Amino acid sequence: MRRLCQLTAILVVCCIASIYSQKEDPEDEYEQDEDYDTGDSYLGGEDSEDDAWMWEVESLTDFEDDDDYSVPTNDTEGSCEPHSTIVHLENQKKGGYFERRMIGVISMTTKAITSKKKCQLWKSFGFDGRVIWVSKGCGADFEVITCRPGLMEFQARLNGLKQEIEKKADGKSLQQIKSYADSTEGSLAIFQWWLMKNIQDTGQILHFGDETLNWILSNREPLEMLMTSGDVYDKRYRKALYILGHLIQIDPGIKEDSLRLRLAVATALTHSTLVMTGRGRKPTGRNEVDGVSRYQAYMKWSQEGKFLQPFFEVSAWHLRYVVDSYQSEEEQVWARENIREGYDDPLMIGMGGLNMISYDNTNKDGIRIFAGAVYYYYQPLTLKTFHEIGGVCGAVSSFRVGFCQAFGVPAAHVHQPGHSAYMWYRNGTWKLGNSLSGWTAESNMPPRVQYTWNKRAYYFPVMNEAQKNLKDYRMSEKMRILGMLANPGDRFNILEDATTRCPYNIAAWVDLEVAIMEPSLQKATVISELLPIVLAQRKKDKDIFDIALEKNVISECFGETAAQLTDSKRNKIAYCNKETGDFEIDLVKPSSITEIRMQWSKKGMPEEYDIYAMSEENNYVLVKSVRTEEDHKIEANRWIHLDGWEIKTTKIKVDVKKSKSNIDIRIRHFKVFGINLDVIINVSKGKPVTASPGSSDPEALVDGTKSTLWCGNSEDSWFEIDLKQICAISEIELSWVDSSRPEKVEVAYKVGTGPETRISAIKPFEKVPLEMDCGSTVMVKISGGKQEVQGIKVSGVAYSTKDILKMKVNIGLEDLAITAPKMDLKNAIDKLEYLD
C-alpha cells in the first residue's frame, strides 16, 4: 500500500531556467497524448519502466541491470562498509510523500525533529531500497545508514574525480582551465565525473571490474561521444552504458570503426528508454524493439549499400533519429522495395511517400478516421497499411518519417495544434514537412521522440549546428561541466567562454544565466568579460546591413501578416485586403538609410505609394513619392530599388495609395539597408563618485546642476566616476568655476579590471575627446592651480549587461535562420533580476 501511495508522491524539482521544460515520464505522456489519426494514445495499457531493457547476458555480470529495490540482506551488508549520512527531510504539503533517492539504505533514524508533528518510523518516514521518504507534516534531521557492494569504491572514485577537477580549476587562469579541459586527462576526468554524477543521482552505482566498461571510461572518443550526443531521459546513463557494453562485446569492431561506434552510441542512448514499433493502442501490433537486433540490422544494411549517404556522414546524435524508428525491420525492407522512382535520393527521400498514401477521412467502407482502430480494420499501423488504406496528417507524416529512416536518413515526428507534421535531415539541416505552424513554439516533439534541452522542435536545428563542429561543442560542454565544480565567483568567466566557443550549446547559456546571479561575482569581472562583445557589435554596426530585420511592424490593414515583412525567413506573403493601406517599421535607434529593396507579388503590386522617415525630432518627413514607373527602379522578379536619404531615421512608414489589382496589396520582401547610428547621452549623471580624501562633495560633480561644486584640497586631487556599465565615450566635459583652472589635468579610464588608458588634457581643460573608446570607470587627476569644478559630463553610449548578453546571442547565433531559439534566450535574459 505504501508503494502505491508513493506513486502519487509530490516530487519537488528545482528548475534553473525557464528555457528548460520539465520532462515528464514518457509512459505517462503516452497515455495522455492523443494519436494523430484515431484519437487513441500511442501505447496501449501502462508500460512499466521495469519492462524496458532487461538484458540477460551472463558474460556481463558487472553490467547487470540494477532494478532491485529490496533492502540489502545481511550478506550484502557484510560485503561493504556502512556509511552514515545526516539528511534533512521535510514535507509541508497537505498530502502525499516527499522522497529522496539514496543508494543502499539499511536504516533510518531521527536525530532532531524540526516539525510540530511527531515523526514515527514507517508511519511518517521510512525507506525502501533506493528511496527515503517522509509523509505530510513530518520534518527532521535523519541519520541514514547506507551499505551496498561497490558503493564505497564508486563514491571514492566519484569524489576523487571531483577533487582532481577542483584542484585543476581552483586559482587557475581561464587559459589554464581551458588547457586542462582540452587535454585527454581533463576530458576523461570531466566526462567521467559527469557521467557518474548522473548515475548517482538516479540512486545507482557502477562496478568497475568489467573490461568493456573500463575501455569506455578510459578512451576519449567513445566517452566524449556518449556525453555529447544529446540528453538521456531520466538520466538513464547506466542503462545506456550497459547497452553500449553489450554491443561492444557482440561487435568488437566498434572499438576501431567510427561508423560502428556512432551507431552503437546512438543505439545505447536511444534504447536506454523504451522504443516500440507501431502506433495506436494494443492490439494494433506494437512490439518492443530489440536494440541489439536493430544495431545488427542497420550495420548489415549499411554494408549492403541499402542506406543513403547521410547515414555514413552524420553524428551519433543524428543517428538517434534513425535507430528510434517506429517501423519493424520488415516494414523498412518493404519501404525500400516500394519507394517511387527518383525518391531514393538524399534530397528527395523526405517526400518519399508522395503519392503513395491517400489523404482520406473515411476508408473504403465509409468508416471515419475518428472511429479509431476500426478505420484500419484492426490491422497493425504499418507503412503498408497506411499505403493501402490511407489516413490523415498522422499517417502521412508517419509514412514519410518511416521512409527516411528506412534509408538511414534521420527524421522525426512533430506535434502541432490539431495536426501532425514531421522533420527530416536534408542537405545538412532539418527541414519541416507537412507543417502548418513552422518553426514556432507550437511545434513540439511528441512523447516518443527523445529530445535535448527542450521539447520545442526548433531546438533540433540548434543542436544540429552544435554537432557540425563537435570539437567546439565538446569543449564548450566540458567547460560547462567544469564550471559546476569551480569557485562560484569564477563560473561566469568559464561559462562565458563556453558560450563563446559554441554559441549553440543551450545548456551553457542556461548555466551562464545562473552564474551571473552569483553574489560573490564581482561586477568588474562581468564587465571585463563582456567587453569583446561590445567591441564586436560596434564593429558590426559600421557595416551596411538590413536594419529592418526582425524589427517590429505595425499595420491595421496587414494585421498579423505584417510580421512577415521583417521576418528573417520571409517565406510567406504579407497582404492587405484593400486597395490602400500602410505599415510602419520601428528601427529602434537612429539609422542612416542607404537603400530600400522590396519585392511585391504580381497581383498586389502598387502603382502609387509614399515613404516617410521619422526624424530624431519624432516628426514624419516625406522622403519618397512614387507615382510612375520612372520614380523607382524595377528589377527582375518584381524587385523594386529605391535610393536612401540623408535624414537620421528611427521609423519608416510606407503608405500605398493605389495597387495594380485595385483589390489588395501583397508584399513578399521589404528590406531596409543602412547603418545604425550611436545615440549619445550623458552616461555619468547620477552615477557613484569617489574622490581624494578631504575634498568636498563629490556627488556635486554629477548632479547635473551648476549650483553645486567640488573642490580639491591638495596639490594633487582626484575623483573617479563608476559608470556602472560599459560605455563607448565620445568626450568628457569639465565645467570650472569662472576662471578657476588647475595646472594639469589627466584623464584615466578602463573597463572593469582591464588595463587603464591615460590621456593628458589640453588647456583650457574643458573637453577631452575619447573617440568612442570604451570605459566603465573614469578618473580625473588634477594638479596645482585652482581646483573648483561645477560638474563633469561624460557623453557616450551605454550598454547594460542584459543588452550585451542579448548582443552575444545575436552574434553567436547569427547563422541560425530560425529566430525562436534566440528569442527564448533573450526573453530569459530580460527576466534576470540583475542590476548593473
Secondary structure, DSSP 8 states (H G I E B T S, - for coil): -HHHHHTT-------S-TTS-----HHHHHHHS--TTTSS-SSSS---GGGS-----GGGGGG------S---HHHHHTS--EEEEEEEE--SSSSEEEEE-SSEEEEEEEEE-SSS---BTTTEEEETTEEEEETT-EEEEEEEE--TTHHHHHHHHHHHHHHHHHHHTT--HHHHHHHHHSHHHHHHHHHHHHHHHHHHTT----TT-HHHHHHHH-HHHHHHHHTS---GGGTHHHHHHHHHHHHHH-GGGGT-HHHHHHHHHHHHHTTS--B-S-SSTTSS--B--HHHHHHHHHHHHHTT-S-THHHHS-HHHHHHHHT-SS-HHHHHHHHHH--TT-SSTTTGGGTTTTTS-B-SB-TT--BGGG-GGGGTT----HHHHHHH-BSHHHHHHHHHHHHHHTT--EEEEEETTEEEEEEEETTEEEEES-SS-SSTT-B--TTS--SS-SBTTHHHHHHHHHHTHHHHHHHHHHHHHHHHS-GGGHHHHHHHHHHH-TT-HHHHHHHHHHTT-TTS-HHHHHHHHHHHHHHHHHHHTS-EETTTT--EE-TTTGGGGGGGT-SS--S-EEESSSSEEEEEEEEEEEEEEEEEEEE-STT-EEEEEEEEE-TTS-EEEEEEE-SGGGSEE-GGGEEEEE--SS-EEEEEEEEEEETTSS-EEEEEEEEEEEE----EESSTT--EEE-TT---GGGGGSS-SS--EE--SSEEEEEEEEEEEEEEEEEEEEESTT---SEEEEEEESTTS--EEEE--TT-SEEEEEEEEEEEEEEEEESS--EEEEEEEEEEEE-HHHHHHHHHHHHTTT----HHHHHHHHHHHT-----
